[in-house]
Amino acid sequence: MFIKDIFKKKKPVLSFEVFPPKQDSGLDAVLGAVKAMSSLPIDYMSVTYGAGGSNSKNTARIASYLKDNLSIPALAHLTCVTNTKEAVRERLNEYRALGIDNILALRGDKPKDCYGQLFPGYKYASELTEAIKSCGGFCVGGACYPECHPDSSSLDADIENLKIKVDAGADFLVTQMFFDNDAFYVFRDKCVKKGINVPINAGIMPLTSAGQIDRMAVLSGGASMPSKFLRIISKYQDNPDALKQAGIAYAVEQIIDLLSNDTDGIHIYTMNKPETAEKIVGVVNSLF
């Protein structure tokens, strides 16, 4: 099923993101986590793509498992960084052969120890989006940054580029994680004014460990951290159990506010932790 059709049928849409293991030996553990999360009332699951495609084979394996074994629509990531146009075509052919028809088109992060050309095929995600759509038979999602992509000069300039991506064929958008809902609402209003009218899935990552803090700052592209969020870190960073509970509570509070403000969907960055996803969905479902 195309994810764009799910957005047409219901609102809000609920989705999870998982990531493949660095080594093949870890695949069974990830599949176990995915199976555990499949019992929750989700509409699709997103599977990331390692820097430079380092985990691409397992991305396809997990996406296939979701679709074929668990009957959950899968959103497989695909990046242009280090990928030639031929490599992109090969990956699309692989996805098509496996029946994977939803793709998140991304520029991608620079992999470590990369000495070759970063963008030998497509330089921008908008170009990759256009190439995927030209193949036919795929629903394509795009990424967006509520507080501006770190490489953009301003939020307005970033939204100009986002409009190019949508015009190239992006059927829906998934935001990078953010911690300030007001920033998301400003971004959403600017998108509407720019004529971006595809669904926007709001990305939420619950803070569950102190070791996650620095990584969240990097992955979010420098998203601002409200004082309330910073107080949680300051007060509980030396108390793992309390930090986990407070982090989940903050994410739930974000989600409740987002749903109350007519957000198209919620995309939870699960970090492959079924128990965290279950706690969040359980609280949210009890209120809506």
Secondary structure as the mmCIF struct_conf table of DSSP 4:
data_model
#
loop_
_struct_conf.conf_type_id
_struct_conf.id
_struct_conf.beg_label_comp_id
_struct_conf.beg_label_asym_id
_struct_conf.beg_label_seq_id
_struct_conf.end_label_comp_id
_struct_conf.end_label_asym_id
_struct_conf.end_label_seq_id
HELX_RH_AL_P HELX_RH_AL_P1 ILE A 3 LYS A 9
BEND BEND1 LYS A 11 PRO A 12
STRN STRN1 VAL A 13 VAL A 18
BEND BEND2 LYS A 22 GLN A 23
HELX_RH_3T_P HELX_RH_3T_P1 ASP A 24 GLY A 26
HELX_RH_AL_P HELX_RH_AL_P2 LEU A 27 MET A 37
TURN_TY1_P TURN_TY1_P1 SER A 38 SER A 39
BEND BEND3 LEU A 40 LEU A 40
BEND BEND4 ASP A 43 ASP A 43
STRN STRN2 TYR A 44 VAL A 47
HELX_RH_3T_P HELX_RH_3T_P2 ALA A 51 GLY A 53
TURN_TY1_P TURN_TY1_P2 SER A 54 ASN A 55
HELX_RH_AL_P HELX_RH_AL_P3 SER A 56 ASN A 69
BEND BEND5 LEU A 70 LEU A 70
STRN STRN3 ALA A 74 THR A 79
TURN_TY1_P TURN_TY1_P3 VAL A 81 THR A 82
HELX_RH_AL_P HELX_RH_AL_P4 LYS A 85 ALA A 97
TURN_TY1_P TURN_TY1_P4 LEU A 98 GLY A 99
STRN STRN4 ASN A 102 LEU A 106
HELX_LH_PP_P HELX_LH_PP_P1 ASP A 109 PRO A 111
TURN_TY1_P TURN_TY1_P5 LYS A 112 ASP A 113
BEND BEND6 GLY A 116 GLY A 116
BEND BEND7 LEU A 118 LEU A 118
BEND BEND8 PRO A 120 GLY A 121
BEND BEND9 LYS A 123 TYR A 124
HELX_RH_AL_P HELX_RH_AL_P5 ALA A 125 CYS A 135
BEND BEND10 GLY A 137 GLY A 137
STRN STRN5 CYS A 139 CYS A 144
TURN_TY1_P TURN_TY1_P6 PRO A 146 GLU A 147
TURN_TY1_P TURN_TY1_P7 PRO A 150 ASP A 151
BEND BEND11 SER A 152 SER A 153
HELX_RH_AL_P HELX_RH_AL_P6 LEU A 155 ASP A 167
TURN_TY1_P TURN_TY1_P8 ALA A 168 GLY A 169
STRN STRN6 PHE A 172 THR A 175
HELX_LH_PP_P HELX_LH_PP_P2 GLN A 176 MET A 177
BEND BEND12 PHE A 179 PHE A 179
HELX_RH_AL_P HELX_RH_AL_P7 ASN A 181 LYS A 194
TURN_TY1_P TURN_TY1_P9 GLY A 195 GLY A 195
BEND BEND13 VAL A 198 VAL A 198
STRN STRN7 ILE A 200 ILE A 204
HELX_RH_3T_P HELX_RH_3T_P3 ALA A 210 GLN A 212
HELX_RH_AL_P HELX_RH_AL_P8 ILE A 213 LEU A 219
TURN_TY1_P TURN_TY1_P10 SER A 220 GLY A 221
BEND BEND14 GLY A 222 GLY A 222
HELX_RH_AL_P HELX_RH_AL_P9 SER A 227 TYR A 236
TURN_TY1_P TURN_TY1_P11 GLN A 237 ASP A 238
HELX_RH_AL_P HELX_RH_AL_P10 PRO A 240 SER A 260
TURN_TY1_P TURN_TY1_P12 ASN A 261 ASP A 262
BEND BEND15 ASP A 264 ASP A 264
STRN STRN8 GLY A 265 TYR A 269
TURN_TY1_P TURN_TY1_P13 MET A 271 ASN A 272
HELX_RH_AL_P HELX_RH_AL_P11 PRO A 274 LEU A 287
#
